[in-house]
Amino acid sequence: MLPDSIPVFPLQDVTLFPNSTQPFHIFEPRYRAMVAEALAGDSIIGMVLLQPGHEAEYEGRPPVFAIGCAGIIVASEQLPDGRYNIVLRGLAKFRILGEDQRRPYRLALVEEIPEAVEESDRALLARRRRQIEGALRSVSSGAPLPSAEVSDEEVIDRLSLALPLEPTVRQALLEADGPLERASMLITILGRSARAHSDVAASPQGSPAVS
């Protein structure tokens, strides 16, 4: 269960998912303070994506997407100049309800968004995983696939994080209504990529096909 307020770290091209881990390099003074306070407390930090057009307001509090993912710091290293290297393990999605303006970094008032999978949906989720793995093989035959011991939710969230996607596409995956919907979106994304690869291979000299 997430606390009612958590520090949030806004970035322009990075998204965290509940069943994933992600390294971060923290160098801005306000976010160094955020990490230091998090480490002194529950070690929870929320990751949020900056909205397009944020550049002019970056030094202040530019707009962010309302849905983010909270993670817990599972590894940290403070460098001699005060910067941090940290690793976050995703915990839960959240929705921003407001912000506390009293700190130099951003402190958000949040509500957790549960993503529990019903037992009745387990078989369908496993089938979606197999579809994703099959689509991934068709895009890249040498792509390493997670072992059978890795849960379906972990596979889906790790791929959502690892695939080379535009930030807004990754944000849409995060905002999906749980692992089943996220899996369906991944199948669609990978299917489009497979068709694009096929079109390129089928065009003269491997040049992209023009429709």
Backbone as JSON, one array per atom type, in Angstrom:
{
  "sequence": "MLPDSIPVFPLQDVTLFPNSTQPFHIFEPRYRAMVAEALAGDSIIGMVLLQPGHEAEYEGRPPVFAIGCAGIIVASEQLPDGRYNIVLRGLAKFRILGEDQRRPYRLALVEEIPEAVEESDRALLARRRRQIEGALRSVSSGAPLPSAEVSDEEVIDRLSLALPLEPTVRQALLEADGPLERASMLITILGRSARAHSDVAASPQGSPAVS",
  "N": [[0.84, -1.2, 0.0], [0.62, 2.13, -0.95], [1.89, 5.19, 0.52], [0.01, 8.23, 1.31], [1.22, 10.47, 0.24], [3.97, 10.97, -1.92], [7.38, 11.46, -3.02], [8.01, 12.64, -6.31], [9.62, 11.93, -9.38], [10.1, 13.49, -12.24], [10.57, 12.71, -15.65], [11.54, 12.98, -19.13], [11.55, 10.84, -20.9], [11.44, 8.33, -19.73], [9.87, 5.56, -18.24], [8.52, 3.78, -15.49], [7.51, 0.47, -14.58], [5.2, -1.62, -12.72], [6.21, -4.32, -12.24], [9.03, -4.33, -12.66], [12.51, -3.33, -12.92], [14.68, -0.48, -12.75], [17.54, 1.46, -13.48], [18.76, 4.65, -12.29], [20.33, 7.82, -12.68], [21.05, 10.36, -10.55], [21.35, 13.74, -10.49], [20.61, 16.47, -10.3], [20.41, 19.08, -7.85], [17.92, 19.36, -6.39], [16.74, 16.87, -6.72], [18.65, 15.22, -5.69], [18.33, 15.84, -3.01], [15.77, 14.82, -2.72], [16.24, 12.02, -3.04], [17.95, 11.55, -0.87], [16.22, 12.1, 1.3], [14.27, 10.18, 0.81], [15.75, 7.8, 1.17], [16.24, 8.02, 3.85], [13.81, 7.5, 4.83], [11.04, 5.68, 3.78], [12.04, 4.87, 1.36], [10.65, 5.12, -1.03], [9.88, 6.25, -4.26], [8.16, 8.05, -6.75], [7.78, 7.63, -10.24], [7.22, 9.74, -12.98], [6.02, 10.8, -16.19], [7.05, 13.54, -18.11], [4.96, 15.9, -19.73], [4.55, 16.53, -23.27], [6.19, 19.46, -24.54], [7.25, 20.49, -22.24], [9.67, 21.75, -21.89], [10.15, 24.56, -21.61], [9.39, 25.08, -19.04], [10.94, 23.54, -17.4], [12.71, 23.96, -15.23], [11.01, 24.69, -13.25], [7.9, 23.6, -12.28], [6.86, 21.75, -14.43], [4.08, 20.48, -16.45], [2.94, 17.13, -15.89], [2.16, 13.71, -16.77], [-0.78, 12.28, -15.36], [-0.82, 9.69, -14.4], [1.42, 7.51, -12.87], [4.22, 5.45, -11.8], [5.13, 4.0, -8.8], [8.18, 3.26, -7.13], [10.53, 1.34, -5.2], [13.62, 2.06, -3.69], [16.14, -0.13, -4.27], [18.81, -0.39, -4.46], [21.59, 1.72, -3.94], [24.0, 4.3, -4.49], [26.02, 6.79, -3.33], [27.81, 9.29, -4.85], [31.08, 10.91, -4.69], [30.71, 13.66, -5.25], [28.13, 14.14, -4.5], [26.12, 13.29, -6.18], [23.79, 10.63, -7.09], [23.6, 7.14, -7.8], [20.99, 5.03, -8.4], [18.78, 2.19, -8.04], [15.55, 1.41, -8.94], [12.82, -0.59, -7.95], [9.82, -1.44, -9.35], [6.68, -0.84, -7.79], [3.85, -0.11, -7.62], [1.15, 1.29, -9.53], [0.03, 4.71, -9.67], [-2.21, 7.52, -9.21], [-1.97, 10.98, -9.6], [-3.23, 13.29, -7.36], [-2.84, 15.82, -6.44], [-0.41, 18.37, -5.51], [2.13, 18.94, -3.07], [3.61, 21.89, -2.34], [5.76, 22.59, -0.76], [8.36, 21.65, -0.7], [11.66, 21.52, -2.22], [11.83, 19.68, -4.27], [9.41, 17.71, -6.13], [6.49, 16.8, -4.52], [3.96, 14.59, -4.4], [0.44, 14.2, -3.92], [-1.22, 11.22, -3.78], [-3.18, 8.46, -5.15], [-3.32, 4.97, -4.97], [-3.36, 2.69, -7.73], [-4.71, -0.28, -8.1], [-3.58, -3.39, -9.59], [-4.35, -6.05, -9.62], [-4.66, -9.43, -10.75], [-7.39, -11.38, -11.56], [-8.13, -14.73, -10.55], [-9.65, -16.11, -12.41], [-8.83, -15.01, -14.75], [-6.31, -15.87, -15.22], [-5.55, -17.96, -17.0], [-6.07, -16.81, -19.5], [-4.29, -14.66, -19.41], [-1.85, -16.04, -19.42], [-2.01, -17.13, -21.96], [-1.91, -14.81, -23.51], [0.67, -14.04, -22.9], [2.14, -16.05, -24.21], [1.44, -15.42, -26.83], [2.66, -12.91, -27.05], [5.37, -13.62, -26.75], [5.66, -15.2, -29.04], [5.19, -13.27, -31.02], [7.35, -11.63, -30.52], [9.49, -13.26, -31.24], [9.06, -13.35, -33.98], [9.7, -10.8, -34.74], [12.33, -10.46, -33.88], [14.44, -12.94, -34.2], [16.51, -13.79, -32.57], [15.99, -12.82, -30.09], [16.26, -12.82, -26.58], [14.2, -14.67, -24.35], [12.18, -14.46, -21.39], [12.54, -16.79, -18.65], [10.5, -19.68, -17.81], [9.94, -19.52, -15.15], [9.53, -16.9, -14.49], [6.97, -14.66, -13.67], [3.82, -14.09, -15.41], [2.93, -11.42, -15.29], [5.32, -10.09, -14.71], [6.82, -10.61, -17.05], [5.31, -9.22, -18.98], [5.41, -6.57, -18.01], [8.17, -6.1, -17.92], [8.87, -6.29, -20.63], [7.35, -4.18, -21.61], [8.8, -2.1, -20.59], [11.32, -2.56, -21.73], [11.22, -2.69, -24.54], [11.92, -0.84, -27.57], [10.29, 1.92, -27.61], [8.22, 4.8, -28.31], [8.04, 7.49, -25.92], [5.36, 8.32, -25.29], [3.88, 6.13, -26.14], [4.78, 4.17, -24.41], [3.83, 5.3, -22.07], [1.09, 5.04, -22.51], [0.91, 2.26, -22.35], [1.52, 1.93, -19.64], [-0.72, 3.17, -18.53], [-2.69, 1.41, -19.18], [-5.48, -0.75, -18.41], [-4.57, -2.69, -16.36], [-2.63, -5.84, -16.38], [-3.7, -7.6, -18.4], [-4.9, -5.95, -20.39], [-2.63, -4.46, -21.01], [-1.02, -6.46, -22.06], [-2.47, -7.13, -24.37], [-2.19, -4.75, -25.8], [0.58, -4.79, -26.22], [0.78, -7.01, -27.92], [-0.49, -6.01, -30.2], [1.27, -3.88, -30.83], [3.69, -5.28, -31.33], [2.83, -6.85, -33.43], [2.41, -4.95, -35.45], [5.05, -4.12, -35.78], [6.2, -6.5, -36.71], [4.88, -6.76, -39.17], [5.88, -4.51, -40.46], [8.6, -5.19, -40.66], [8.35, -7.36, -42.36], [7.36, -6.13, -44.68], [9.53, -4.53, -45.4], [11.44, -6.49, -45.92], [10.28, -7.7, -48.12], [10.29, -5.79, -50.11], [11.95, -4.34, -53.05], [15.5, -4.86, -53.07], [15.44, -4.77, -50.34], [14.56, -2.3, -49.53], [12.42, 0.09, -47.87], [8.94, -0.59, -48.17], [6.53, 1.27, -50.0], [3.41, 2.51, -49.43]],
  "CA": [[0.0, 0.0, 0.0], [1.42, 3.35, -1.02], [1.48, 6.3, 1.4], [-0.84, 9.23, 0.65], [2.07, 11.4, -0.49], [5.28, 10.42, -2.28], [8.16, 12.31, -3.92], [7.94, 12.18, -7.69], [10.77, 12.27, -10.2], [9.61, 13.58, -13.61], [11.53, 12.61, -16.74], [10.9, 13.16, -20.43], [11.59, 9.67, -21.77], [11.6, 7.1, -18.95], [8.69, 5.12, -17.51], [8.7, 2.59, -14.66], [6.34, -0.39, -14.51], [5.16, -2.26, -11.39], [7.02, -5.53, -12.09], [10.28, -4.09, -13.4], [13.53, -2.54, -12.23], [15.28, 0.51, -13.65], [18.56, 2.3, -12.84], [18.67, 6.09, -12.51], [21.44, 8.66, -12.23], [20.43, 11.55, -9.97], [22.39, 14.77, -10.42], [20.11, 17.8, -9.94], [20.37, 19.24, -6.39], [16.6, 19.11, -5.78], [16.44, 15.44, -6.71], [19.56, 14.62, -4.71], [17.64, 15.99, -1.72], [14.66, 13.86, -2.75], [16.76, 10.68, -2.8], [18.45, 11.5, 0.51], [15.08, 11.99, 2.22], [13.63, 8.88, 0.6], [16.58, 6.78, 1.8], [16.1, 8.16, 5.3], [12.45, 7.09, 5.17], [10.56, 4.39, 3.25], [12.76, 4.6, 0.1], [9.71, 5.09, -2.15], [9.89, 7.39, -5.19], [7.27, 7.87, -7.89], [8.26, 8.08, -11.54], [6.16, 10.27, -13.85], [6.49, 11.27, -17.48], [6.75, 14.92, -18.44], [4.12, 16.06, -20.91], [5.21, 17.24, -24.37], [6.23, 20.91, -24.4], [7.64, 20.82, -20.87], [11.02, 22.31, -21.83], [10.2, 25.95, -21.15], [9.1, 25.14, -17.6], [11.6, 22.42, -16.74], [13.31, 24.34, -13.95], [9.94, 24.86, -12.28], [7.06, 22.42, -12.09], [6.13, 21.56, -15.68], [3.01, 19.47, -16.37], [3.28, 15.72, -16.02], [1.0, 12.83, -16.9], [-1.36, 12.04, -14.03], [-0.58, 8.31, -13.98], [2.83, 7.15, -12.77], [4.5, 4.2, -11.1], [6.01, 4.14, -7.63], [9.18, 2.21, -6.95], [11.32, 1.39, -3.97], [15.06, 2.02, -3.96], [16.69, -1.41, -3.82], [20.27, -0.24, -4.45], [21.95, 3.13, -4.06], [25.4, 4.67, -4.33], [26.24, 8.23, -3.36], [29.13, 9.6, -5.39], [31.77, 11.93, -3.89], [30.2, 15.02, -5.48], [26.75, 14.25, -4.05], [25.18, 12.62, -7.09], [23.42, 9.27, -6.7], [23.14, 6.09, -8.7], [20.01, 4.22, -7.67], [17.96, 1.25, -8.79], [14.18, 1.36, -8.43], [11.97, -1.73, -8.29], [8.45, -0.97, -9.43], [5.75, -1.37, -6.78], [2.43, 0.06, -7.91], [0.72, 2.48, -10.24], [-0.69, 5.69, -8.87], [-2.77, 8.7, -9.87], [-1.69, 12.2, -8.86], [-4.41, 14.06, -6.99], [-2.41, 17.19, -6.16], [1.01, 18.47, -5.14], [2.57, 19.73, -1.93], [4.59, 22.81, -2.91], [6.66, 23.1, 0.29], [9.71, 21.12, -0.82], [12.31, 21.92, -3.48], [11.45, 18.69, -5.27], [7.96, 17.57, -6.24], [5.85, 15.86, -3.6], [2.61, 14.44, -4.94], [-0.62, 13.51, -3.2], [-1.53, 10.16, -4.74], [-3.97, 7.28, -4.81], [-2.81, 3.79, -5.63], [-4.23, 2.04, -8.72], [-4.4, -1.72, -8.04], [-3.54, -4.13, -10.85], [-4.45, -7.47, -9.32], [-5.24, -10.29, -11.79], [-8.32, -12.37, -11.02], [-7.76, -16.11, -10.86], [-10.37, -16.52, -13.61], [-8.15, -14.43, -15.91], [-4.94, -16.35, -15.28], [-5.32, -18.75, -18.23], [-6.03, -15.88, -20.62], [-3.04, -13.91, -19.31], [-0.78, -16.94, -19.87], [-2.11, -17.23, -23.42], [-1.41, -13.54, -24.03], [2.13, -14.08, -22.79], [2.66, -16.88, -25.3], [1.29, -14.65, -28.06], [3.7, -11.87, -27.04], [6.66, -14.26, -27.01], [5.68, -15.59, -30.44], [5.34, -12.05, -31.82], [8.71, -11.14, -30.32], [10.36, -14.11, -32.07], [8.9, -13.0, -35.39], [10.36, -9.52, -34.95], [13.77, -10.67, -33.68], [14.56, -14.38, -33.93], [17.51, -14.04, -31.54], [15.63, -12.11, -28.85], [16.16, -13.71, -25.42], [12.88, -14.64, -23.72], [12.26, -14.8, -19.96], [12.34, -18.2, -18.31], [9.14, -20.03, -17.4], [9.76, -19.21, -13.73], [9.15, -15.49, -14.37], [5.52, -14.56, -13.74], [3.28, -13.46, -16.6], [2.92, -9.98, -15.09], [6.7, -9.6, -14.84], [7.2, -10.64, -18.46], [4.6, -8.15, -19.68], [5.91, -5.26, -17.57], [9.57, -5.96, -18.33], [8.9, -6.0, -22.06], [6.82, -2.82, -21.79], [9.9, -1.21, -20.26], [12.54, -2.81, -22.5], [11.07, -2.51, -25.99], [12.22, 0.52, -28.03], [9.01, 2.57, -27.9], [8.12, 6.23, -28.02], [7.6, 7.71, -24.53], [3.9, 8.38, -25.15], [3.38, 4.77, -26.29], [5.08, 3.51, -23.14], [2.89, 5.86, -21.09], [-0.2, 4.4, -22.76], [1.0, 0.92, -21.78], [1.41, 2.06, -18.19], [-2.08, 3.55, -18.18], [-3.61, 0.32, -19.51], [-6.26, -1.23, -17.28], [-4.04, -3.93, -15.83], [-1.75, -6.65, -17.23], [-4.37, -8.17, -19.57], [-5.0, -4.93, -21.42], [-1.26, -4.13, -21.41], [-0.56, -7.55, -22.93], [-3.14, -6.98, -25.68], [-1.55, -3.63, -26.48], [1.9, -5.25, -26.67], [0.58, -7.89, -29.07], [-0.77, -5.12, -31.33], [2.51, -3.16, -31.16], [4.64, -6.22, -31.92], [2.28, -7.25, -34.72], [2.72, -3.88, -36.4], [6.49, -4.17, -36.05], [6.46, -7.68, -37.55], [4.42, -6.46, -40.53], [6.82, -3.55, -41.03], [9.8, -5.96, -41.03], [8.0, -8.18, -43.52], [7.25, -5.25, -45.83], [10.88, -4.14, -45.78], [12.12, -7.65, -46.51], [9.67, -8.06, -49.37], [10.46, -4.74, -51.09], [13.21, -4.5, -53.82], [16.76, -4.56, -52.38], [15.19, -4.58, -48.92], [14.19, -0.92, -49.21], [11.09, 0.13, -47.28], [7.83, -0.56, -49.1], [5.75, 2.51, -49.96], [2.0, 2.19, -49.7]],
  "C": [[0.88, 1.25, 0.0], [0.97, 4.36, 0.03], [0.68, 7.32, 0.6], [-0.03, 10.26, -0.14], [3.44, 10.77, -0.72], [6.04, 11.44, -3.11], [8.06, 11.75, -5.33], [9.1, 12.75, -8.49], [10.29, 12.31, -11.65], [10.74, 13.53, -14.63], [10.8, 12.66, -18.08], [10.82, 11.88, -21.27], [11.72, 8.35, -21.03], [10.31, 6.82, -18.18], [9.04, 3.88, -16.71], [7.4, 1.81, -14.67], [6.37, -1.18, -13.2], [6.09, -3.46, -11.22], [8.32, -5.42, -12.87], [11.27, -3.37, -12.49], [14.21, -1.64, -13.24], [16.33, 1.31, -12.89], [18.35, 3.78, -13.19], [19.92, 6.77, -11.98], [20.84, 9.99, -11.8], [21.5, 12.63, -9.78], [21.88, 16.16, -10.04], [20.03, 17.93, -8.42], [19.02, 18.92, -5.76], [16.27, 17.62, -5.72], [17.46, 14.65, -5.9], [18.92, 14.69, -3.32], [16.48, 15.01, -1.62], [15.14, 12.45, -2.41], [17.24, 10.54, -1.37], [17.31, 11.33, 1.5], [14.36, 10.66, 2.05], [14.42, 7.77, 1.3], [16.49, 6.84, 3.32], [14.72, 7.71, 5.77], [12.11, 5.72, 4.59], [11.17, 4.0, 1.91], [11.85, 4.55, -1.13], [9.8, 6.39, -2.95], [8.93, 7.06, -6.33], [7.9, 8.41, -9.16], [7.07, 8.55, -12.37], [6.8, 10.8, -15.12], [6.08, 12.72, -17.69], [5.89, 14.97, -19.7], [4.89, 16.78, -22.01], [5.11, 18.76, -24.2], [6.65, 21.39, -23.02], [8.91, 21.67, -20.8], [11.09, 23.71, -21.23], [10.02, 26.07, -19.65], [9.93, 24.15, -16.79], [12.15, 22.78, -15.37], [12.26, 24.57, -12.86], [9.2, 23.56, -12.04], [6.22, 22.2, -13.34], [5.08, 20.46, -15.56], [3.52, 18.06, -16.63], [2.0, 14.93, -16.26], [0.52, 12.44, -15.49], [-1.08, 10.65, -13.5], [0.92, 8.03, -13.99], [2.98, 5.81, -12.08], [5.48, 4.46, -9.97], [6.97, 2.97, -7.56], [9.88, 2.38, -5.62], [12.79, 1.27, -4.34], [15.63, 0.72, -3.39], [18.21, -1.4, -3.85], [20.57, 1.24, -4.62], [23.44, 3.3, -3.82], [25.49, 6.19, -4.4], [27.68, 8.49, -3.8], [29.77, 10.74, -4.59], [31.23, 13.34, -4.07], [28.73, 15.17, -5.1], [25.72, 13.64, -4.97], [24.9, 11.21, -6.58], [23.23, 8.39, -7.93], [22.19, 5.21, -7.89], [19.36, 3.23, -8.62], [16.6, 1.2, -8.12], [13.52, 0.05, -8.87], [10.52, -1.27, -8.23], [7.54, -1.65, -8.42], [4.3, -1.31, -7.24], [2.21, 1.32, -8.73], [0.01, 3.44, -9.3], [-1.25, 6.79, -9.77], [-2.47, 9.91, -8.99], [-2.98, 12.96, -8.62], [-4.1, 15.52, -6.74], [-0.94, 17.19, -5.8], [1.19, 19.35, -3.91], [3.74, 20.59, -2.4], [5.71, 23.19, -1.93], [8.08, 22.55, 0.22], [10.34, 21.56, -2.13], [12.01, 20.94, -4.61], [9.93, 18.52, -5.24], [7.44, 16.46, -5.33], [4.39, 15.77, -3.99], [1.69, 13.75, -3.94], [-1.21, 12.48, -4.17], [-2.56, 9.18, -4.21], [-3.44, 6.11, -5.61], [-3.84, 3.23, -6.61], [-3.89, 0.55, -8.72], [-4.42, -2.36, -9.42], [-3.59, -5.64, -10.61], [-5.13, -8.22, -10.47], [-6.13, -11.32, -11.12], [-7.88, -13.77, -11.43], [-8.43, -16.59, -12.15], [-9.72, -16.0, -14.89], [-6.75, -14.99, -16.12], [-4.63, -17.1, -16.58], [-5.22, -17.83, -19.44], [-4.74, -15.07, -20.61], [-1.86, -14.76, -19.78], [-0.8, -17.08, -21.39], [-1.6, -15.96, -24.08], [0.11, -13.5, -23.97], [2.73, -14.89, -23.93], [2.54, -16.16, -26.64], [2.37, -13.57, -28.17], [5.05, -12.48, -27.37], [6.77, -14.71, -28.47], [5.86, -14.39, -31.35], [6.76, -11.52, -31.7], [9.7, -11.96, -31.16], [10.27, -13.72, -33.53], [9.57, -11.67, -35.73], [11.87, -9.68, -34.87], [13.99, -12.11, -33.26], [15.55, -14.69, -32.82], [17.19, -13.39, -30.21], [15.54, -13.1, -27.69], [14.8, -13.56, -24.75], [13.03, -15.03, -22.25], [12.0, -16.27, -19.72], [10.9, -18.42, -17.83], [8.87, -19.67, -15.94], [9.33, -17.75, -13.5], [7.65, -15.38, -14.56], [5.06, -13.85, -15.01], [3.29, -11.93, -16.47], [4.32, -9.39, -15.24], [7.14, -9.56, -16.29], [6.58, -9.46, -19.2], [5.17, -6.79, -19.3], [7.36, -5.04, -17.98], [9.69, -5.64, -19.82], [8.36, -4.6, -22.35], [7.91, -1.79, -21.53], [11.05, -1.33, -21.26], [12.41, -2.54, -24.0], [11.34, -1.07, -26.4], [10.95, 1.22, -28.51], [9.09, 4.07, -27.64], [7.6, 6.43, -26.6], [6.08, 7.72, -24.35], [3.26, 7.0, -25.33], [3.6, 4.0, -24.99], [4.14, 4.01, -22.04], [1.5, 5.23, -21.27], [-0.21, 2.97, -22.22], [0.86, 0.95, -20.26], [-0.03, 2.33, -17.77], [-3.11, 2.47, -18.5], [-4.28, -0.21, -18.24], [-5.79, -2.63, -16.86], [-3.25, -4.74, -16.83], [-2.41, -7.22, -18.48], [-4.46, -7.17, -20.71], [-3.61, -4.54, -21.92], [-0.72, -5.2, -22.36], [-1.18, -7.44, -24.31], [-2.52, -5.84, -26.48], [-0.17, -4.03, -27.01], [1.79, -6.14, -27.9], [0.33, -7.05, -30.32], [0.5, -4.4, -31.79], [3.5, -4.07, -31.86], [4.15, -6.72, -33.28], [2.56, -6.22, -35.79], [4.2, -3.91, -36.78], [6.83, -5.34, -36.96], [6.03, -7.42, -38.99], [5.36, -5.49, -41.22], [8.1, -4.26, -41.47], [9.54, -6.77, -42.29], [7.92, -7.34, -44.78], [8.63, -4.82, -46.34], [11.59, -5.29, -46.48], [11.58, -7.97, -47.9], [9.87, -7.01, -50.46], [11.8, -4.91, -51.82], [14.42, -4.04, -53.04], [16.56, -4.29, -50.88], [14.85, -3.16, -48.55], [12.78, -0.9, -48.68], [10.01, 0.19, -48.37], [7.05, 0.73, -48.93], [4.32, 2.17, -50.3], [1.31, 3.37, -50.36]]
}
